[in-house]
Amino acid sequence: MIVPPLGGLTGGLSEALTKTAAPGQAEGLSQGAQANGGTDAGAEPASFGSALTEAVSSLEKTQQSSDSASQALATGTVKDPEAAVVTVEDAQLAMQLAAQIRTKATEAVQTIFQTQV
């Protein structure tokens, strides 16, 4: 399965993930945070909980816009059918990405709990 880059989605999930980057992490993440309006100097880093809340909120907004676009497409009131289809596909990809992240996080937690000290 091909997974699009985080920047290709609506931006909420990728913004939340780049905001949590520590100062010593990869250069691309810190540049992404600066490109999204974040500043590295003098700003407190966002907590993981708030970043996760923002990501889920963005996913919910994406799903809501997809619902309205698909409803408008079904009723025939949409002016640009291609944009409606792109909105629905974008929401589908965002949901698939969120599901994959959830699965990987669950596997990581299970691995940590199974680690013997």
Buried (B, 14 or more C-beta within 10 A) or exposed (E): EEEEEBEEBBBBBBBBBBBBBEEEEEEEBBEBBEEBEBEEEEEEBBEEEEBBEBBBEBBEBBBEBBEEBBEBBEEEEBEEEEEBBEBBEBBEBBBEBBEEBEEEEEEEEEEEEEEEE
